[in-house]
Amino acid sequence: MPAIHFVLKDASVRTLDAREGASVMEAAIFGNVRGIDAECGGSCACATCHVYVDEADLARLPPPDQIEAEMLEAVAAERRPGSRLSCQIMMTPALDGLTVHVPETQV
């Protein structure tokens, strides 16, 4: 199973194994990662699963599609170059070791 490293608000790191094909958001919800609210359940409609993908990992991800890019305009925390919606990042073996930072706020 591919691993995801969540850098939390207090700078601690929580590593979870994700099922291949699951989203980063699903892994966070099932792993009880605080700060990933996911109010819409992963339908790319709320931006409460916003994360900052570590700069070293950005090239491993496809760019956001138009819907995700529009939703990223509405994030509560500062939008950065690594801003993504974790519901739109599907885990594959190629993403093993992905690091994402949880923003200070989602709402």
Legacy VTK file of the C-alpha trace (Angstrom):
# vtk DataFile Version 3.0
C-alpha trace
ASCII
DATASET POLYDATA
POINTS 107 float
0.000 0.000 0.000
1.312 3.459 -0.827
2.119 5.653 2.169
1.057 9.262 2.666
2.862 11.595 5.078
0.537 14.210 6.564
2.347 17.192 8.089
-0.093 18.457 10.697
-0.694 21.977 11.998
1.673 21.395 14.946
4.427 20.263 12.499
4.163 16.621 13.588
4.028 14.018 10.819
1.441 11.266 10.620
2.046 8.495 8.097
-0.814 6.365 6.827
-1.000 3.559 4.319
-3.596 4.172 1.625
-5.474 1.642 -0.420
-4.487 1.862 -4.082
-7.203 3.856 -5.866
-8.317 5.647 -2.688
-8.038 9.403 -2.513
-5.734 11.193 -0.109
-8.917 12.579 1.482
-10.329 9.095 2.071
-7.101 7.984 3.728
-7.199 11.085 5.931
-10.828 10.536 6.950
-10.353 6.823 7.693
-7.130 7.650 9.544
-8.778 10.462 11.543
-6.363 13.150 10.363
-7.494 16.388 11.965
-7.837 19.336 9.610
-9.153 17.410 6.618
-12.870 18.142 6.994
-14.196 16.871 3.646
-17.707 18.210 4.168
-18.868 17.209 0.687
-17.588 13.650 1.036
-15.163 13.885 -1.839
-17.360 15.245 -4.616
-15.095 18.267 -5.296
-17.772 20.690 -4.105
-16.524 22.297 -0.883
-12.705 22.721 -0.753
-12.576 21.594 2.917
-10.053 18.887 2.050
-7.481 21.424 0.841
-3.846 20.398 1.342
-0.464 21.708 0.314
1.417 19.072 -1.663
5.097 19.131 -0.778
7.119 20.869 -3.478
9.239 17.755 -3.999
6.106 15.777 -4.921
4.313 18.217 -7.230
5.810 16.795 -10.418
4.421 13.342 -9.551
0.831 14.602 -9.775
-1.215 15.503 -12.820
-2.346 19.133 -12.807
-5.766 19.955 -11.354
-8.662 19.739 -13.790
-10.906 22.751 -14.391
-13.403 21.897 -11.619
-10.668 21.436 -9.015
-8.948 24.645 -10.144
-12.208 26.550 -9.705
-12.765 25.064 -6.233
-9.225 26.022 -5.235
-10.264 29.645 -5.751
-12.551 29.248 -2.708
-10.159 27.711 -0.162
-10.198 29.258 3.328
-6.429 29.059 3.847
-3.899 30.830 1.661
-3.699 29.312 -1.811
-0.161 28.274 -2.718
1.464 26.655 -5.764
1.096 23.240 -4.091
-2.575 23.730 -3.192
-4.719 20.749 -4.134
-7.973 19.179 -3.040
-7.073 15.891 -1.419
-10.280 14.298 -2.769
-8.830 14.658 -6.263
-5.489 12.923 -5.597
-5.875 9.196 -6.170
-3.202 7.011 -4.662
-1.120 4.729 -6.841
2.141 2.902 -6.156
3.902 5.750 -8.001
2.732 8.159 -5.263
4.179 6.098 -2.398
5.718 8.498 0.114
3.595 11.491 -0.938
3.847 14.345 1.576
0.991 16.791 2.105
0.715 19.641 4.593
-2.587 20.310 6.348
-3.508 24.034 6.289
-4.131 25.980 9.486
-7.830 26.289 8.668
-10.376 24.787 6.278
-13.534 26.722 7.082
LINES 1 108
107 0 1 2 3 4 5 6 7 8 9 10 11 12 13 14 15 16 17 18 19 20 21 22 23 24 25 26 27 28 29 30 31 32 33 34 35 36 37 38 39 40 41 42 43 44 45 46 47 48 49 50 51 52 53 54 55 56 57 58 59 60 61 62 63 64 65 66 67 68 69 70 71 72 73 74 75 76 77 78 79 80 81 82 83 84 85 86 87 88 89 90 91 92 93 94 95 96 97 98 99 100 101 102 103 104 105 106
